[in-house]
Structure formats: structure tokens, C-alpha cells
Amino acid sequence: MTAIADQPTEPGLRPSAGASGPAGAVGVPAPRPAPGPAADEGLARRLKALACTAPLHDLDNRKVNLAGEYGGYAMAEVGLAAIDLVTLHMDFDTGADRDIVLARLLPRVAAQAPTRPAAEHERVARWVLESMINVGSVDRGFRAVYGTFGADGEYVRRDYDFKLIEEVPGPDGGVYLRTTDEAVNVLVGALDTDVTSAQIAAEVKLEVLIRRGRLADAQLAAEQARYRTVQYAETLRRALEATRRNVRAVDWMRTIPDLIDEALDHIADRYRHENAILTNIRKARDEAEPHTPEGAEHKRRAAELLDIVKDCIRRHTKLQTRLLEAGPLFRAEQDRQAFATPGARSGIDLYGQLLAPVLRLPVEQAVRPTGAFFARGAGLRTPVSVRVADLVDLLLTPPVEREHLGAELPDPDLVATPDDSRFSEAQLEAALLLLDLPADAPRRLSGLLAEARTQDPDLPYLVALLAVHAASPPVGTAYRQGEERLLFAVDDGTPLRDPEFGGADLIVGSALLDAAGMAAERKDAG
């Protein structure tokens, strides 16, 4: 799926550099197509809004690929209805059940082609729902390309990744459906709108429409207000899920507490508005004349509005419960993640545990451990399925005559690797010689740096690097590799007094390893 990212030419723009204008001016630079960053950002928002509707339009373009007569179905309408059903049937804890959504979607599909069989209606509903999930893609998402202008005025193409309906795991182990913010924005015809301000505006509009008796328009406003309520609950749900995974990933110092306070104030205001709306709806329903067609339609609209507003109140009640539980959940997750026992993971030393012992074994004894290691370390290998056609071609193809010495090997082009190391071999030898200390005579790092500075200006950096590495010496590795001497460094709290380096003035020395123990171990391994 792609989106058009080319921007139309704005009226009144001058020609680009090198063109002649009406006054004959040559080389007049063209201004930016958008007058400022704000206008360019507005254009990008409109392009994103257009991209969110592209999967719906793409349904009608792709229905010709289905095997059968599907020209009579309005696929975009079915896709929008699928988004609507998933949004209204998903709960705070779980999403919408796929079977329920398909069952509610079938009557709309059947109404478009009543003469077609029921199996075809089910196939169309399932195909549209899977297309909204984008089952065929790797990440099950959509991507659009749009253009914007950078700070230097250069045109830059950007990717916009989004999803409409996504599959999420449920608490019972099942898979449920949830709509994203982009899908809700498609339903209400907006993009990146502030949830609180949009909810207030929708409910004020709803109350005004009910007072004026325009219940048909009020029903649309009520549905939009319910969509915004769902979107507000989704914002809190994602924050709580991120908290359960990692407390540090969510800002519980300012962002989430401010969100909870604003949401509680928002719910208190919504309760007052919705109770007033219910009073006005009941008044409009009771004042309608049921004996006239207009009055009967008025009562039916009022009854539908009552159900929608009651559903909004139910969702606000559940949202308030979750908001009050958010603080204890954060503290419980903080305690659980802070004091959780880390998993014990033992690393494998390939040199000491496998390579060094195997090199001492004869070939017939080394095959068993190496075979066991590579059989489990190489991973699974998928077997190749044999087709009959390939097997027949393989059996009937005459063998190719091979040369006695085999095919000629091409001469490889060898390129010398450039030496980009900072220190030379001579400097490394000088540093190692300087750090070759007697076992009973350790020295301070400050003295080693001063002595190294008298030999070479860059040598102190190499000496300091080797000393820092010696602060955590690999004793086990050196023991298994048969080394007799090991460089170590210890911090006793003395600060380092040096014109180029800071930190601790380490005590650097050499430690002798147990050569007799290493010899006995090698003898036992052999």
C-alpha cells in the first residue's frame, strides 16, 4: 500500500532558479512550497490521514483478485463496519472475539448480495477482516510514504507505519482483536486529536443537538463520543501493560500521574454531562407522539441514543476503576521487578571447556564431543521436499563428464587490510615490558605512567588501558589456558595525581598461578 507523497504546486509561486519571471528576472530562488514548518506539518498530518483510509479503498481494488463474482460487494463499507464492530466489542482487559465480530458482520455482507450463497457471504466477511489485520504481511501492518521538508528546505521522504486491527493475546490464552488509534481516527474522521478535548467537544455537541431535537445528528455525535472514550481507555491500558513489562519504560514521576489526574477529572465532568444528556433524551422520547411516523422515528432514535449514552457511562465506570487501581499496580510491579531473583545463567567457555580438552584427545575420541556440540549448536535444518518432476529430471539427466583434476580455481584478489590501530607493535612491547613486574614488588599506576611518559608521549595511554583491564583479571581463563603469570590491579581508595588522567591510583602487580595444579589438571584431562 502506498500513499501519494507529491505535493501540489501552490498558486502564486515563482519559477525555480534559472527561469525567467514576468519581469525578466533570472535566478530568483523559489520559496518553500509550504509557508513555514506549521503548514508543512499540517500537510503531513493530512497525508497520514489519507494513508489510514487507503487500506479501505484498496479492498475494492483487490476484490477482482478473488475467484468468483464479487463485484456487487462494497468492500470498503464492510471494512469500515468491521473496524466499528471491533471497537465497540473490545473491553479494557480483553479485545473483541473474532467469531462474534464475524457473526455481526455477516448480516451487512448478506444485505449487499442477498441472492448469493451464505458460504460466499462468510468468505467475504472473513477476507475483509483479515485484510484489515493485514494477515499476509510479516508484521501485519501497513506502510505509507509521504514527503516533508527539513530545516534546510530539502524534500525528504518518510515512512509512516500503522495498523488498523491487531491481534492481541487474552488473559485466558486466546487471541482477540483490538483496533488502534489510527482505526479510531478513521472512524471519527480525525488524526492525532487530543482525546480529552475531543470528548468534551463531542458531548457538548451531543447535548446541543438533543436539546434542538435533531436526534439523527445526535446519534452520530454520540457514537463519536463513545469512540473517544474507547481511545482514552486504550491509552491507559497500554501504559499499564508497559508497566507490567518494565517499570522503567513508563514515566511514573510526571506523565502517568498527570494522565490519571486528568482522566479522573475528565470522568467526573463526563458523568455530569452524560446524566444531563440522559435527562434530555428521556424528555425528547416522552414528548414525541407515537401515533405519527415522525414521532415513532423520534422515539426509536431516542431509544438508540439511550443505549449509546448508557454504554458510555459503563465504559467510564470501568475506566474509573482502572484509574484507581493504577497506583497500587505500579507499586506492586515496582516491588516485584526490583526484588525479583535474577535468572541463573552459566556461560560456556568454548576454549577452556571444549577446544583445549579436545585438542589433547585422539581423533577417534574427539569426534564424540565435537559431534554433540555442533549437532546442537548448528540449529535445526529444514529438509528439502522432493517433487516428482525434479526427481524425474534428476534421474533422466545424463551425468556431466568431470575433469580428472577438477575445475580450475580462480585466483582470489587479495587486498591488504589497512593497519588502523592507534598503537604500534613496538609500543605494545614497551608497555608489556613496563608491566612485567615481579610478584613481590607491585607499583602504583602513577609511577608507571610517569615512567612511560619519559619513553613515549602516547605510551601512558596504553599503560593506563592495560591497567584498567587488569582491574578485573580473567583468572579462570588464564588458568585453563596454562598461563603462569597474571597481571592484576587493585583500588585502595588513593586518588590518582596525574596531568592527563584521573580516577584511582591503582596498585598494579603480577600474581603467580598454580602451575602444579594446572599440570595435574592437564594430565587428568589427557
C-alpha positions in Angstrom: 0.0 0.0 0.0 1.3 3.3 -1.0 0.2 6.9 -0.4 0.7 9.8 -2.7 3.5 12.0 -1.3 4.0 14.6 -4.1 2.8 18.0 -3.1 0.7 20.1 -5.4 2.1 23.3 -6.7 0.8 26.3 -4.7 -0.7 29.2 -6.6 1.4 32.2 -6.9 4.8 30.5 -6.6 7.7 32.0 -8.6 9.6 29.9 -11.1 12.7 28.0 -9.8 16.3 29.2 -10.1 17.3 29.7 -13.7 13.8 30.5 -15.0 12.6 33.9 -16.2 9.7 35.6 -14.4 7.3 38.2 -15.8 9.8 41.0 -15.2 12.6 39.0 -16.8 14.4 38.3 -13.6 16.6 35.3 -13.9 17.8 33.1 -11.0 15.2 34.1 -8.5 15.1 31.3 -5.9 11.8 29.5 -5.4 10.3 29.7 -1.9 9.3 26.6 0.0 6.0 25.0 -1.2 4.6 25.3 2.3 4.8 28.7 4.1 6.6 27.6 7.2 7.0 24.5 9.3 3.5 24.6 10.7 1.9 24.4 7.3 4.3 21.6 6.3 3.3 19.7 9.4 -0.4 20.2 8.6 0.2 18.8 5.2 2.0 15.7 6.7 -1.0 15.2 9.0 -3.4 15.2 6.1 -1.2 12.8 4.2 -1.2 10.5 7.2 -5.0 10.7 7.5 -5.3 9.9 3.8 -2.9 6.9 4.3 -5.1 5.5 7.1 -8.1 5.3 4.7 -6.0 3.7 1.9 -6.5 0.1 3.1 -10.2 0.6 2.9 -10.1 1.8 -0.6 -7.6 -0.9 -1.5 -10.3 -3.6 -0.7 -12.4 -2.6 -3.7 -9.3 -2.6 -5.9 -8.2 -6.1 -4.8 -11.6 -7.8 -4.9 -11.1 -8.6 -8.6 -8.3 -11.0 -7.5 -10.9 -13.2 -5.7 -12.0 -16.2 -7.6 -15.7 -15.6 -8.2 -18.3 -12.9 -8.7 -17.6 -10.3 -6.0 -18.3 -7.1 -8.0 -21.6 -6.5 -6.1 -19.9 -6.1 -2.7 -18.9 -2.7 -1.3 -15.7 -3.9 0.4 -14.7 -0.5 1.9 -18.1 -0.3 3.6 -17.7 -3.8 5.1 -14.1 -2.9 6.2 -15.4 0.2 8.0 -18.1 -1.8 9.6 -15.5 -4.4 10.8 -13.4 -1.6 12.4 -16.6 -0.3 14.1 -17.6 -3.7 15.4 -14.2 -4.5 16.9 -14.0 -1.0 18.5 -17.4 -1.5 20.2 -16.9 -5.1 21.3 -13.5 -4.9 22.8 -13.1 -4.5 26.5 -10.5 -2.9 28.8 -8.9 -6.3 29.7 -9.7 -8.3 26.5 -10.3 -7.4 22.9 -13.2 -8.4 20.6 -13.8 -12.0 19.9 -13.2 -12.8 16.2 -16.2 -15.1 15.9 -18.6 -12.5 17.4 -17.3 -9.8 15.0 -17.7 -12.2 12.0 -21.3 -13.1 13.1 -22.2 -9.4 13.5 -20.6 -8.6 10.1 -22.4 -11.3 8.1 -25.8 -9.5 8.0 -24.3 -6.4 6.4 -22.5 -8.5 3.8 -25.6 -10.6 3.1 -27.7 -7.4 2.6 -25.4 -6.3 -0.2 -25.9 -9.5 -2.2 -28.9 -11.4 -0.8 -29.1 -13.8 -3.8 -25.6 -15.1 -3.2 -25.0 -18.2 -1.0 -24.2 -17.9 2.7 -20.8 -19.5 2.2 -19.8 -16.7 0.0 -21.0 -14.1 2.5 -18.9 -15.7 5.2 -15.8 -15.8 2.8 -16.2 -12.1 2.1 -16.6 -11.1 5.7 -13.5 -13.2 6.7 -11.5 -11.8 3.8 -12.3 -8.2 4.7 -11.4 -8.8 8.4 -8.1 -10.5 7.6 -7.3 -7.7 5.1 -7.9 -5.1 7.9 -5.5 -7.2 10.1 -3.1 -7.4 7.0 -2.5 -11.1 7.6 -0.3 -11.5 4.5 2.5 -9.2 5.8 5.3 -10.0 8.1 4.5 -7.5 10.9 0.8 -7.3 9.9 1.0 -3.6 9.5 0.6 -1.0 6.7 3.2 1.4 5.4 2.7 4.7 3.6 5.3 7.0 2.1 4.9 10.8 2.4 7.1 13.8 1.8 8.0 16.7 4.1 10.6 19.5 4.2 13.6 19.6 6.5 15.1 22.6 8.3 17.2 23.3 5.2 14.3 23.2 2.8 15.2 19.8 1.3 12.4 17.5 0.3 12.6 14.3 2.4 10.5 11.1 2.0 9.4 9.4 5.2 7.8 6.1 6.1 4.6 6.0 8.1 3.9 2.6 9.6 0.4 2.0 11.2 -2.1 -0.8 11.9 -5.9 -0.7 11.9 -6.8 -4.0 13.6 -4.3 -6.0 15.6 -4.4 -9.4 17.2 -3.5 -9.4 20.9 -3.3 -12.3 23.5 -6.1 -12.5 26.1 -5.9 -13.5 29.8 -7.4 -16.9 29.0 -4.7 -17.7 26.4 -6.9 -16.9 23.4 -6.3 -14.4 20.6 -8.5 -11.3 20.5 -8.9 -8.3 18.2 -8.2 -4.6 19.1 -8.4 -1.5 17.0 -5.6 1.0 17.1 -5.7 4.8 17.4 -5.4 5.1 13.7 -8.5 3.0 13.2 -10.5 5.1 15.7 -9.3 8.2 13.9 -10.6 6.7 10.7 -14.0 6.2 12.3 -14.3 9.8 13.6 -12.5 11.5 10.7 -9.6 13.0 12.7 -5.9 12.2 13.3 -3.8 12.8 16.4 -6.6 14.6 18.2 -6.3 15.2 21.9 -8.7 12.7 23.5 -9.9 14.9 26.3 -10.7 17.9 24.2 -12.3 15.8 21.5 -14.5 14.1 24.1 -15.7 17.3 25.6 -16.4 18.8 22.2 -18.3 15.7 21.1 -20.5 15.7 24.3 -21.3 19.4 24.2 -22.3 19.0 20.5 -24.4 16.0 21.5 -26.2 17.9 24.3 -27.0 20.8 21.9 -28.3 18.5 19.2 -30.6 16.7 21.7 -32.0 20.0 23.0 -32.8 21.1 19.4 -34.5 17.7 18.7 -32.1 16.7 16.0 -31.8 13.1 17.2 -30.4 11.7 13.9 -27.4 14.0 14.1 -27.2 13.5 17.8 -26.8 9.7 17.3 -23.7 10.3 15.1 -22.2 12.6 17.7 -22.9 10.1 20.5 -21.2 7.3 18.5 -18.2 9.6 18.0 -18.1 10.4 21.8 -18.1 6.6 22.5 -15.2 6.1 20.1 -13.2 8.7 22.0 -14.0 7.0 25.3 -12.6 3.8 23.9 -9.5 5.6 22.7 -8.9 7.1 26.2 -9.2 3.7 27.8 -6.7 2.3 25.3 -4.1 4.9 26.3 -4.3 3.9 29.9 -4.3 0.2 29.1 -1.1 0.5 27.0 0.6 2.4 29.8 -0.3 -0.3 32.4 0.8 -3.1 30.0 4.2 -1.4 29.6 4.4 -1.1 33.4 3.9 -4.8 33.8 6.7 -5.5 31.4 9.2 -2.9 32.7 8.5 -0.2 35.3 11.4 2.0 34.0 9.8 2.2 30.5 6.9 4.4 31.8 7.3 7.8 33.3 5.5 7.4 36.7 7.0 10.6 38.1 5.0 13.0 35.9 3.4 11.7 32.8 1.2 8.9 34.2 0.2 10.7 37.4 -0.8 13.7 35.3 -2.7 11.4 33.0 -4.5 9.7 35.9 -5.4 13.1 37.5 -6.7 14.5 34.2 -8.6 11.3 33.4 -10.4 11.3 36.9 -11.4 15.0 36.4 -12.5 14.1 32.9 -14.7 11.3 34.1 -16.3 13.5 36.8 -17.2 16.1 34.2 -18.4 13.4 31.8 -20.7 11.9 34.5 -22.4 15.3 34.9 -22.8 15.8 31.2 -24.0 12.3 30.5 -26.6 12.4 33.2 -27.9 15.7 31.8 -27.9 14.2 28.3 -29.9 11.2 29.6 -32.4 13.6 31.1 -32.8 15.5 27.8 -33.1 12.2 25.8 -35.8 10.9 28.1 -37.6 14.2 27.8 -37.4 14.1 24.0 -38.6 10.5 23.9 -41.6 11.2 26.2 -42.7 14.3 24.3 -42.7 12.5 20.9 -46.1 11.5 19.5 -46.0 7.7 18.9 -49.1 7.7 16.6 -47.3 9.6 13.8 -44.4 8.3 11.6 -42.2 11.2 12.7 -42.9 10.6 16.3 -42.2 6.8 16.1 -38.9 7.5 14.4 -38.2 10.1 17.1 -38.8 7.5 19.8 -36.6 4.9 18.1 -33.7 7.4 17.8 -34.1 8.4 21.4 -34.0 4.7 22.5 -30.9 4.1 20.5 -29.3 7.2 22.0 -30.1 6.0 25.5 -28.3 2.7 24.8 -25.2 4.5 23.5 -25.0 7.0 26.4 -25.5 4.2 28.9 -22.7 2.3 27.3 -20.5 5.4 27.6 -21.4 5.6 31.3 -20.5 1.9 31.7 -17.2 2.4 30.0 -16.4 5.5 32.1 -17.2 3.5 35.3 -14.8 0.7 34.3 -12.2 3.3 33.3 -12.5 5.0 36.7 -12.0 1.6 38.4 -8.8 1.0 36.4 -7.5 4.5 37.2 -7.9 3.9 40.9 -6.1 0.6 40.6 -3.2 2.1 38.6 -1.3 3.4 41.6 -1.3 0.1 43.6 -0.5 -1.8 40.4 2.6 0.4 39.9 3.8 -0.1 43.4 3.2 -3.9 43.2 5.1 -4.1 39.9 7.9 -2.0 41.3 8.4 -4.3 44.2 8.1 -7.4 42.1 10.6 -6.3 39.5 13.0 -4.7 41.9 13.3 -7.8 44.2 12.9 -10.5 41.6 15.6 -13.1 41.7 17.7 -12.8 38.5 17.8 -15.9 36.4 20.9 -18.0 36.8 22.7 -18.2 33.5 26.0 -20.1 33.2 28.1 -19.1 30.3 30.1 -21.5 28.2 33.8 -21.1 27.8 34.4 -22.6 24.4 38.2 -22.5 24.7 38.6 -23.9 28.2 35.6 -26.3 28.3 35.7 -27.6 24.7 38.6 -26.6 22.5 41.5 -27.1 24.9 40.5 -30.5 26.2 39.5 -31.8 22.7 42.9 -30.7 21.2 44.6 -33.1 23.6 42.4 -36.1 22.6 43.0 -38.5 19.7 40.8 -38.1 16.7 38.6 -41.1 17.4 37.8 -39.8 20.9 37.4 -36.1 19.8 34.6 -37.0 17.3 32.0 -37.6 20.0 32.1 -34.3 21.9 32.5 -32.2 18.8 29.7 -34.0 17.1 27.4 -33.5 20.1 28.3 -29.8 20.2 27.8 -29.0 16.6 24.6 -31.1 16.3 23.0 -28.8 19.0 24.9 -25.6 18.2 24.2 -25.5 14.5 20.4 -25.4 14.9 17.6 -27.1 13.0 17.9 -27.8 9.3 14.7 -27.9 7.3 14.6 -30.9 4.9 14.1 -30.2 1.2 10.9 -31.6 -0.1 11.3 -33.6 -3.3 8.9 -33.1 -6.2 8.2 -35.8 -8.8 9.1 -33.5 -11.7 12.5 -32.7 -10.1 13.2 -36.3 -9.4 12.4 -37.4 -13.0 14.7 -34.6 -14.4 17.4 -35.6 -12.0 17.2 -39.3 -13.0 17.0 -38.7 -16.7 19.7 -36.1 -17.0 23.0 -37.7 -18.2 26.0 -37.3 -15.9 28.4 -34.5 -16.7 31.9 -35.5 -17.5 34.2 -34.3 -14.9 37.8 -33.4 -15.4 40.4 -35.5 -13.7 41.8 -32.7 -11.6 38.5 -30.9 -11.2 37.6 -27.4 -12.3 40.1 -24.6 -12.3 40.0 -22.5 -9.2 40.1 -18.7 -9.8 42.9 -16.8 -8.2 41.5 -14.7 -5.4 42.1 -10.9 -5.3 43.8 -10.3 -2.0 43.6 -6.8 -0.6 45.9 -5.8 2.2 43.9 -4.8 5.3 45.0 -1.3 6.4 46.5 -1.1 9.8 44.3 1.4 11.7 45.5 0.6 15.2 46.5 3.5 17.3 49.5 1.8 19.0 52.3 0.0 17.2 53.9 -3.3 18.0 56.9 -1.6 19.5 54.7 0.4 21.8 52.8 -2.7 22.9 56.1 -4.5 23.7 57.3 -1.5 25.7 54.1 -1.4 27.7 54.2 -5.1 28.4 57.9 -4.8 29.4 57.0 -2.0 31.7 54.1 -4.0 33.3 56.3 -7.1 33.7 56.6 -6.6 37.4 58.0 -9.0 40.0 55.4 -10.9 42.0 56.6 -9.4 45.3 57.0 -5.8 44.1 53.8 -4.1 42.9 53.8 -0.5 41.8 51.4 2.5 41.7 49.8 3.4 38.4 51.0 7.0 38.8 54.7 5.8 38.8 54.1 3.6 35.8 52.5 6.5 33.9 55.4 8.8 34.7 58.0 6.3 33.6 56.0 5.6 30.4 55.8 9.3 29.6 59.6 9.5 29.6 59.8 6.9 26.9 56.9 7.9 24.6 54.2 10.5 24.8 51.5 8.0 23.7 52.7 5.1 25.9 50.9 6.2 29.1 47.5 5.8 27.3 48.3 2.2 26.5 49.7 1.5 30.0 46.5 3.0 31.6 44.3 0.9 29.2 46.1 -2.3 30.2 46.0 -1.4 33.9 42.2 -0.8 33.8 41.7 -4.2 32.1 43.7 -5.7 34.9 41.3 -4.4 37.5 39.1 -7.4 36.6 41.5 -10.2 35.6 40.2 -13.3 33.9 41.6 -15.7 36.4 39.7 -18.8 35.2 40.5 -18.3 31.6 44.2 -17.8 32.3 44.2 -20.8 34.5 42.6 -23.0 31.8 45.0 -21.7 29.1 48.0 -22.6 31.1 49.4 -19.1 31.8 51.8 -18.9 34.8 51.6 -15.2 35.5 48.6 -12.8 35.6 48.5 -9.0 35.7 46.1 -7.6 38.3 45.1 -4.1 39.6 43.6 -3.2 42.9 41.9 0.1 44.0 42.7 1.0 47.6 41.0 4.4 47.5 44.0 6.5 46.7 43.2 9.2 44.1 45.4 9.4 41.0 47.5 12.5 40.7 48.4 12.8 37.0 48.2 15.7 34.5 46.4 13.6 31.9 44.4 11.0 33.8 42.0 11.0 36.7 40.4 8.3 38.9 42.0 5.9 41.3 45.7 5.4 41.7 45.6 1.6 41.2 48.1 -0.8 42.7 49.4 -2.9 39.7 51.2 -6.2 40.2 51.7 -9.7 39.0 50.3 -12.9 40.5 51.7 -16.4 40.0 49.2 -19.1 39.2 49.4 -22.6 40.4 51.5 -24.4 37.8 51.4 -27.7 39.6 47.6 -27.7 39.7 47.4 -26.8 36.0 49.8 -29.7 35.2 47.7 -32.1 37.2 44.5 -31.0 35.6 46.0 -31.3 32.1 47.2 -34.8 33.0 43.7 -35.8 34.2 42.1 -34.4 31.0 44.6 -36.3 28.8 
